[in-house]
Amino acid sequence: MKEKEEVDKITNNRRDFIKTTAIAAAAFMIVPRHVLGRGFVAPSDRLSIASIGVGGKGKSDVAMFAKSGKADISFLCDVDTRRAAESVKAFPKAKFYKDWREMLDKEHKNFDAVSVSTPDHNHAIQALAAMQLGKHVYVQKPMAHDIYEARILTQAAKKYKVVTQMGNQGSSNDGTRIMKEWYEAGLIGDVHTIHAWTDRPVWPQGIPWSANKAEIPKELDWDLWLGTAPKKDYVNKLVPFNWRGWWDYGTGALGDMGCHLLEAPFSVLNLKYAKDVQCSVGSVYVDEFKRGYFPESCPPSSHVTLTFPKTEKTIGDITVHWMDGGIQPERPSELGPNEIFGDGGNGTLFTGTKGKMMCDTYGLNPRLLPLTKNENINVAQKYARVKDGSDGHYKQWIEASIEGYGKKELSSPFDIAGPLTEALLMANLAIRGYDIKKEELGEDVYPGGSAKLLWDNTNMRITNFDDVNQFIKREYRQGWKALTL
């Protein structure tokens, strides 16, 4: 009997110990944040990020995520260890991969979100793979290489209920919000025309593809870099920057700067999808009266005109002019002869029925024209500002991702960034159509050059020049699965 009492006592003590330990552990896990001390960030209030593409712009993206104080850089991925070296050094605890597919497959349970800062042609396939795993995504601009990809990503954000942000950080600056307030206060009347211009490209365009095969650097996985693009031999001076000027990989000056320069008009006027587009394109002549034909390369310059249907912010349709390659619109008569137009090389001009306003790249330095009007502006603030502006763009996404889908407003989620990106890619559709040669019609006949392309937005196709529809949804290289929801 005594022996049984001893056993019962030991058992009860063990139960009491387990119960007490469990309660203590639970109390430790749910201790209020204020008890942990000022400045302490609880683990549940941090975002674990896996970054694809961590050199160049990817390097600065990763650094800005870390600077927020609310993110852990858990995984780094890059096909080129030369480009990744500085990020790897900066984040020694982050595990490194070369193949993003392997990283997502092996580590998807160990992070919350993915950033994508790779060449344009791989943005969509990488972002969608992450979204289908339920990961929040931050994707560099433009969010996609072709119109179909942009539409799929826009739909995917809603389907998978993940927090999204495109890397046009200027959308978080005060400038766009100030111009919205001015416009809604009626300072320039009804806007009917937009001009946006850039000095880009600052890389070679309008040139033939190199015939000189080069040795692949040992640090670069060339096949992974190509990704969805057609198989080609490696050539010098393509990686890491000049790919922007080749249609297989980049989206030209529009892809590079359009998201920065046209974001303000989209936001101020609530633009969505264009209904038609036309263009003129700069040509390169290789001999007397002999025009060079380089369909693989973006042109040296272009002027694209898009028409957008009226919105709740306008009385009628809006005409948007895009100019690149150093081409600029006529200077407004309200601007003094020595006053800077835009920021000198880039800018955005709004023309309304009662006046004009303009800004620099990223929506910076908004001002009314003539400049004397800026001395006495009295418009109340209506829209909340993003703390730290463009730098705060990263933290805004991180905080929204921590809070969860649909709980926090963002500057460039895919439901906003998608239509903006499609507009740029539709402009590129006209540029590529301009360069379609019809030799059966005669020597140097380019029928797309004089056409206004009519857009069927529901079916995503041009209705009056079928040759360009091949560029709406490109065919991925064998071994790379097409995007599907």
C-alpha positions as CSV (number, residue, x, y, z in Angstrom):
1,M,0.0,0.0,0.0
2,K,2.8,2.3,0.9
3,E,4.6,1.5,-2.3
4,K,1.4,2.4,-4.3
5,E,1.2,5.8,-2.5
6,E,4.8,6.5,-3.4
7,V,4.1,5.7,-7.1
8,D,0.9,7.9,-7.1
9,K,2.9,10.7,-5.5
10,I,5.6,10.5,-8.2
11,T,3.0,10.4,-11.0
12,N,1.2,13.4,-9.6
13,N,4.4,15.4,-9.2
14,R,5.3,14.6,-12.8
15,R,1.9,15.8,-13.9
16,D,2.1,19.0,-11.9
17,F,5.6,19.6,-13.3
18,I,4.5,19.1,-16.9
19,K,1.4,21.3,-16.3
20,T,3.4,24.1,-14.7
21,T,6.1,23.9,-17.4
22,A,3.5,24.1,-20.2
23,I,1.8,27.1,-18.5
24,A,5.1,28.9,-18.1
25,A,6.1,28.2,-21.7
26,A,2.8,29.5,-23.0
27,A,3.1,32.6,-20.8
28,F,6.6,33.1,-22.3
29,M,5.4,32.8,-25.8
30,I,2.5,35.2,-25.5
31,V,4.2,37.8,-23.3
32,P,3.0,41.3,-24.2
33,R,5.2,43.2,-26.5
34,H,5.7,46.1,-24.1
35,V,7.2,43.8,-21.5
36,L,9.9,42.9,-23.9
37,G,11.1,46.5,-24.0
38,R,10.9,49.5,-26.2
39,G,12.2,48.8,-29.7
40,F,11.9,45.1,-29.5
41,V,10.2,43.5,-32.5
42,A,8.4,40.2,-31.8
43,P,9.1,37.3,-34.2
44,S,5.5,37.4,-35.4
45,D,6.0,41.1,-36.4
46,R,8.9,40.3,-38.8
47,L,8.8,39.2,-42.4
48,S,11.1,36.5,-43.6
49,I,12.1,37.2,-47.2
50,A,13.7,35.1,-50.0
51,S,15.2,37.3,-52.7
52,I,15.6,36.3,-56.3
53,G,18.2,38.4,-58.1
54,V,20.4,40.1,-55.5
55,G,22.9,42.1,-57.6
56,G,22.5,45.6,-59.0
57,K,19.0,46.8,-58.3
58,G,18.3,43.5,-56.4
59,K,21.2,44.4,-54.0
60,S,19.6,47.8,-53.2
61,D,16.2,46.2,-52.8
62,V,17.5,43.6,-50.3
63,A,19.3,46.4,-48.4
64,M,16.1,48.5,-48.2
65,F,14.1,45.5,-46.9
66,A,16.7,45.0,-44.1
67,K,16.8,48.7,-43.4
68,S,13.0,48.6,-42.5
69,G,13.9,46.9,-39.2
70,K,11.0,44.5,-39.8
71,A,12.4,42.0,-42.2
72,D,14.8,39.1,-42.1
73,I,16.8,38.3,-45.3
74,S,16.6,34.5,-45.0
75,F,17.5,33.3,-48.5
76,L,19.4,34.8,-51.4
77,C,19.3,33.6,-55.0
78,D,21.2,34.7,-58.1
79,V,22.4,32.9,-61.2
80,D,25.6,35.0,-61.1
81,T,27.8,34.7,-58.0
82,R,29.8,37.7,-59.1
83,R,26.7,39.9,-58.9
84,A,25.5,38.3,-55.7
85,A,28.8,38.6,-53.8
86,E,28.1,41.9,-52.0
87,S,24.6,40.8,-50.8
88,V,26.0,37.4,-49.7
89,K,28.7,39.3,-47.7
90,A,26.1,41.7,-46.2
91,F,23.8,38.9,-45.1
92,P,26.0,36.0,-44.0
93,K,23.2,34.2,-42.3
94,A,21.1,34.0,-45.5
95,K,21.3,30.6,-47.3
96,F,22.3,31.0,-50.9
97,Y,20.9,29.3,-54.0
98,K,21.6,29.7,-57.7
99,D,18.4,28.1,-58.9
100,W,15.2,29.9,-57.7
101,R,13.1,26.8,-58.4
102,E,15.3,24.7,-56.1
103,M,15.0,27.4,-53.4
104,L,11.2,27.6,-53.6
105,D,10.9,23.8,-53.6
106,K,13.2,23.1,-50.7
107,E,12.7,26.2,-48.5
108,H,9.1,27.4,-49.1
109,K,8.1,26.5,-45.5
110,N,10.9,28.7,-44.2
111,F,10.0,32.2,-45.5
112,D,6.9,34.4,-45.9
113,A,7.6,36.5,-48.9
114,V,9.7,36.7,-52.1
115,S,11.3,39.6,-53.9
116,V,12.0,39.4,-57.6
117,S,14.7,41.6,-59.2
118,T,15.8,39.8,-62.3
119,P,15.7,40.6,-66.0
120,D,12.2,41.4,-67.2
121,H,11.7,38.1,-69.1
122,N,11.7,36.1,-65.9
123,H,9.7,38.3,-63.6
124,A,6.3,36.7,-64.1
125,I,7.3,33.0,-63.9
126,Q,9.2,33.6,-60.7
127,A,6.5,35.8,-59.1
128,L,3.7,33.5,-60.0
129,A,5.5,30.5,-58.6
130,A,5.9,32.3,-55.3
131,M,2.3,33.5,-55.3
132,Q,1.0,29.9,-55.9
133,L,2.9,28.9,-52.7
134,G,1.0,31.6,-50.8
135,K,3.9,34.0,-50.6
136,H,3.7,37.8,-50.7
137,V,5.7,39.2,-53.6
138,Y,7.6,42.4,-54.3
139,V,8.5,42.5,-58.1
140,Q,10.7,45.1,-59.8
141,K,9.3,47.2,-62.6
142,P,7.9,46.3,-65.0
143,M,6.1,43.5,-63.3
144,A,6.0,41.4,-66.5
145,H,7.6,41.2,-70.0
146,D,4.4,40.8,-72.0
147,I,0.7,41.7,-71.6
148,Y,-0.6,38.2,-70.9
149,E,1.9,37.8,-68.0
150,A,0.8,41.1,-66.5
151,R,-2.8,40.1,-66.7
152,I,-2.1,36.7,-65.1
153,L,-0.2,38.3,-62.2
154,T,-3.0,40.8,-61.6
155,Q,-5.5,38.0,-61.4
156,A,-3.2,35.8,-59.3
157,A,-2.9,38.4,-56.5
158,K,-6.6,38.2,-56.0
159,K,-6.9,34.5,-56.4
160,Y,-4.1,33.6,-53.9
161,K,-4.8,36.6,-51.6
162,V,-1.2,37.6,-51.3
163,V,0.2,41.1,-50.7
164,T,1.9,42.5,-53.8
165,Q,3.9,45.6,-54.7
166,M,5.7,46.6,-57.9
167,G,9.1,48.3,-57.5
168,N,8.1,51.7,-58.9
169,Q,9.1,53.3,-55.6
170,G,8.2,56.8,-56.8
171,S,4.5,55.9,-56.3
172,S,5.1,56.3,-52.5
173,N,6.5,59.8,-52.9
174,D,4.4,62.8,-51.9
175,G,4.4,64.2,-55.4
176,T,1.6,62.1,-56.9
177,R,-0.6,62.7,-53.9
178,I,0.0,66.4,-54.1
179,M,-1.0,66.5,-57.7
180,K,-4.1,64.5,-57.0
181,E,-5.1,67.1,-54.5
182,W,-4.4,69.9,-56.9
183,Y,-6.3,68.3,-59.7
184,E,-9.3,67.4,-57.5
185,A,-9.3,71.0,-56.3
186,G,-9.8,72.1,-59.9
187,L,-6.5,74.0,-60.2
188,I,-5.9,73.0,-63.9
189,G,-9.4,72.0,-64.9
190,D,-10.1,68.8,-66.8
191,V,-7.0,67.0,-68.0
192,H,-7.2,65.7,-71.6
193,T,-3.5,65.3,-72.6
194,I,-0.4,63.8,-70.9
195,H,3.2,64.0,-72.2
196,A,5.9,61.8,-70.6
197,W,9.5,61.7,-71.9
198,T,12.9,60.2,-71.1
199,D,16.5,60.4,-72.2
200,R,16.6,56.6,-72.0
201,P,17.9,54.3,-73.5
202,V,21.3,54.7,-72.0
203,W,22.3,51.3,-73.4
204,P,22.7,50.2,-77.0
205,Q,19.5,49.8,-79.1
206,G,18.8,49.7,-82.8
207,I,21.7,47.4,-83.4
208,P,22.3,43.8,-84.8
209,W,22.7,40.8,-82.5
210,S,26.4,40.0,-82.0
211,A,27.7,37.2,-84.2
212,N,30.6,36.6,-81.8
213,K,30.0,33.8,-79.4
214,A,31.9,34.3,-76.1
215,E,33.0,32.1,-73.3
216,I,30.5,31.9,-70.5
217,P,31.9,33.2,-67.2
218,K,32.3,30.4,-64.7
219,E,30.3,32.3,-62.1
220,L,27.3,32.6,-64.3
221,D,24.7,29.9,-65.0
222,W,23.8,31.1,-68.5
223,D,21.0,28.6,-69.0
224,L,19.2,29.7,-65.8
225,W,19.8,33.3,-66.8
226,L,18.0,32.7,-70.1
227,G,15.1,31.0,-68.3
228,T,12.0,31.4,-70.4
229,A,13.8,33.1,-73.3
230,P,14.9,31.3,-76.5
231,K,18.2,29.3,-76.3
232,K,21.1,31.4,-77.6
233,D,24.9,31.4,-77.3
234,Y,26.4,33.7,-74.7
235,V,27.7,37.0,-76.0
236,N,29.7,39.8,-74.3
237,K,28.1,43.0,-73.0
238,L,24.6,41.6,-72.6
239,V,24.8,40.7,-68.9
240,P,24.4,42.4,-66.5
241,F,22.8,45.6,-68.0
242,N,22.4,45.8,-71.8
243,W,19.8,43.0,-72.0
244,R,17.3,45.9,-71.6
245,G,17.6,46.7,-75.3
246,W,16.7,43.2,-76.6
247,W,13.1,42.1,-77.0
248,D,13.8,38.5,-75.8
249,Y,14.8,39.8,-72.4
250,G,13.9,43.5,-71.9
251,T,11.2,46.0,-72.6
252,G,13.3,48.9,-73.7
253,A,13.0,52.5,-72.4
254,L,9.3,52.0,-71.7
255,G,9.9,49.1,-69.4
256,D,12.8,50.9,-67.7
257,M,11.2,54.4,-67.1
258,G,7.5,54.2,-68.0
259,C,6.4,52.9,-64.6
260,H,8.2,55.9,-63.0
261,L,6.9,58.6,-65.4
262,L,3.4,57.4,-66.1
263,E,2.5,56.3,-62.6
264,A,1.4,59.9,-61.7
265,P,-1.1,60.2,-64.6
266,F,-2.5,56.8,-63.8
267,S,-3.0,57.7,-60.1
268,V,-4.3,61.3,-60.6
269,L,-6.7,60.4,-63.4
270,N,-7.4,56.8,-62.4
271,L,-6.4,55.4,-65.8
272,K,-6.9,51.7,-66.5
273,Y,-6.6,50.1,-70.0
274,A,-6.0,51.9,-73.3
275,K,-8.3,51.5,-76.2
276,D,-5.9,52.2,-79.1
277,V,-2.2,52.9,-79.8
278,Q,0.0,54.3,-82.6
279,C,3.7,55.2,-82.9
280,S,6.6,56.5,-84.9
281,V,10.0,55.0,-84.4
282,G,13.6,56.2,-85.0
283,S,15.4,54.2,-87.7
284,V,19.1,53.4,-88.2
285,Y,20.5,53.6,-91.7
286,V,23.4,51.3,-92.5
287,D,24.1,52.7,-96.0
288,E,22.7,55.2,-98.5
289,F,18.9,54.9,-98.4
290,K,19.3,51.5,-96.8
291,R,17.4,51.2,-93.5
292,G,18.8,48.7,-91.0
293,Y,16.5,45.9,-90.0
294,F,17.1,44.8,-86.5
295,P,13.8,43.3,-85.2
296,E,15.5,41.6,-82.2
297,S,16.5,45.0,-80.8
298,C,14.4,47.8,-79.4
299,P,14.7,51.0,-81.5
300,P,16.9,54.0,-80.6
301,S,13.9,56.3,-80.1
302,S,10.1,56.3,-80.3
303,H,7.0,58.4,-79.9
304,V,3.9,56.5,-78.9
305,T,0.4,57.8,-78.5
306,L,-2.2,55.9,-76.5
307,T,-5.9,56.8,-76.0
308,F,-7.6,56.0,-72.7
309,P,-11.3,56.0,-72.3
310,K,-12.8,58.7,-69.9
311,T,-12.7,58.0,-66.2
312,E,-14.7,59.3,-63.3
313,K,-11.9,61.9,-63.0
314,T,-12.2,63.2,-66.6
315,I,-14.8,64.6,-68.9
316,G,-13.6,62.8,-72.0
317,D,-10.9,60.5,-73.4
318,I,-7.3,61.1,-72.4
319,T,-4.4,61.2,-74.9
320,V,-1.1,60.0,-73.5
321,H,2.1,60.7,-75.4
322,W,5.3,58.8,-74.6
323,M,8.7,59.9,-76.0
324,D,12.1,58.3,-75.5
325,G,15.6,58.4,-76.9
326,G,15.9,62.1,-76.0
327,I,12.8,63.2,-77.9
328,Q,10.8,65.8,-75.9
329,P,7.4,67.5,-76.5
330,E,7.2,71.2,-77.3
331,R,8.0,73.3,-74.3
332,P,4.8,74.8,-72.7
333,S,4.4,78.5,-73.5
334,E,3.9,79.0,-69.7
335,L,7.5,77.9,-69.1
336,G,10.2,80.5,-69.2
337,P,12.9,80.1,-71.8
338,N,15.6,79.2,-69.2
339,E,13.4,77.3,-66.8
340,I,14.0,73.5,-66.7
341,F,11.4,71.3,-68.5
342,G,10.8,68.3,-66.2
343,D,14.2,67.4,-64.7
344,G,16.1,68.1,-67.9
345,G,16.0,64.6,-69.4
346,N,12.8,63.2,-68.1
347,G,9.4,64.5,-67.0
348,T,5.6,64.3,-67.1
349,L,3.3,67.1,-68.2
350,F,-0.5,67.4,-67.5
351,T,-2.5,69.6,-69.8
352,G,-5.9,70.7,-68.5
353,T,-8.7,73.0,-69.7
354,K,-7.6,75.7,-67.1
355,G,-3.9,75.1,-66.8
356,K,-0.9,72.8,-66.7
357,M,1.2,71.0,-64.1
358,M,4.4,68.9,-64.4
359,C,6.7,66.8,-62.3
360,D,10.1,65.1,-62.5
361,T,10.9,61.4,-62.5
362,Y,9.3,59.5,-59.6
363,G,6.6,62.2,-59.3
364,L,9.1,64.5,-57.7
365,N,9.0,68.2,-57.6
366,P,5.4,68.8,-58.7
367,R,4.6,72.3,-59.8
368,L,2.0,74.4,-61.6
369,L,2.7,76.4,-64.7
370,P,3.6,79.2,-64.9
371,L,5.9,78.6,-61.9
372,T,4.7,81.8,-60.3
373,K,1.5,80.0,-59.5
374,N,3.3,77.9,-56.9
375,E,3.8,80.8,-54.6
376,N,0.2,80.9,-53.4
377,I,-1.2,77.4,-53.5
378,N,-3.8,76.8,-50.8
379,V,-5.1,73.2,-51.1
380,A,-5.7,71.1,-48.0
381,Q,-4.0,67.7,-47.7
382,K,-6.5,65.0,-48.6
383,Y,-4.4,61.9,-49.0
384,A,-2.1,60.3,-46.4
385,R,1.6,60.4,-47.1
386,V,3.9,57.4,-47.0
387,K,6.5,57.9,-44.4
388,D,10.0,58.3,-46.0
389,G,8.4,58.4,-49.5
390,S,10.2,56.2,-52.0
391,D,12.3,54.6,-49.2
392,G,9.1,53.9,-47.3
393,H,7.8,52.0,-50.3
394,Y,9.7,48.9,-49.1
395,K,8.6,49.1,-45.5
396,Q,5.0,49.7,-46.6
397,W,5.0,46.3,-48.4
398,I,6.7,44.6,-45.5
399,E,4.1,45.9,-43.0
400,A,1.2,45.1,-45.3
401,S,2.6,41.5,-45.7
402,I,2.9,41.1,-41.9
403,E,-0.7,42.3,-41.4
404,G,-2.1,40.2,-44.2
405,Y,-3.9,40.5,-47.5
406,G,-6.4,43.3,-47.8
407,K,-5.7,45.0,-44.5
408,K,-3.3,47.8,-45.5
409,E,-3.3,50.2,-48.4
410,L,-0.3,50.0,-50.8
411,S,1.1,52.4,-53.4
412,S,1.5,49.9,-56.2
413,P,-0.3,46.6,-55.6
414,F,-0.9,44.5,-58.7
415,D,-4.4,45.8,-59.2
416,I,-2.9,49.2,-59.8
417,A,0.5,48.1,-61.2
418,G,-1.1,45.6,-63.6
419,P,-3.0,48.1,-65.8
420,L,0.0,50.5,-65.7
421,T,2.3,47.8,-66.9
422,E,-0.1,46.6,-69.6
423,A,-0.2,50.2,-70.9
424,L,3.6,50.2,-71.3
425,L,3.6,46.8,-72.9
426,M,0.8,47.9,-75.3
427,A,3.0,50.8,-76.3
428,N,5.7,48.3,-77.0
429,L,3.2,46.3,-79.0
430,A,2.9,49.3,-81.4
431,I,6.7,49.7,-81.5
432,R,7.2,46.0,-82.4
433,G,4.4,46.2,-85.0
434,Y,6.1,49.2,-86.6
435,D,9.1,46.9,-87.3
436,I,7.1,44.1,-88.9
437,K,8.4,43.8,-92.5
438,K,6.1,42.5,-95.3
439,E,8.5,41.6,-98.1
440,E,5.7,40.1,-100.1
441,L,4.2,43.6,-100.5
442,G,7.4,45.0,-101.7
443,E,10.9,46.0,-100.6
444,D,11.0,47.8,-97.2
445,V,7.2,47.7,-96.6
446,Y,6.2,48.1,-93.0
447,P,2.4,48.2,-92.8
448,G,2.3,48.5,-89.0
449,G,4.2,51.8,-89.1
450,S,1.2,53.7,-90.3
451,A,-1.6,51.9,-88.4
452,K,-3.5,52.8,-85.3
453,L,-3.9,49.6,-83.4
454,L,-7.3,48.9,-81.9
455,W,-7.4,47.0,-78.6
456,D,-9.9,44.5,-77.5
457,N,-9.2,44.5,-73.8
458,T,-11.5,41.6,-72.8
459,N,-9.9,39.2,-75.3
460,M,-6.4,40.8,-75.1
461,R,-5.9,41.2,-78.8
462,I,-5.4,43.8,-81.5
463,T,-8.4,43.6,-83.9
464,N,-7.0,45.3,-87.0
465,F,-3.4,44.1,-87.4
466,D,-3.1,40.5,-86.4
467,D,0.7,40.2,-86.9
468,V,1.3,42.0,-83.6
469,N,-0.8,39.6,-81.5
470,Q,2.2,37.1,-81.4
471,F,3.8,39.5,-78.9
472,I,0.9,39.6,-76.4
473,K,1.8,36.1,-75.1
474,R,5.2,34.8,-76.0
475,E,6.0,31.1,-76.1
476,Y,8.4,30.0,-73.4
477,R,11.4,27.9,-74.1
478,Q,11.0,24.2,-74.0
479,G,11.2,23.0,-70.4
480,W,9.6,26.1,-69.0
481,K,5.9,25.8,-68.3
482,A,3.5,28.5,-69.5
483,L,1.8,30.7,-66.9
484,T,-1.6,29.3,-65.7
485,L,-3.7,30.1,-62.7
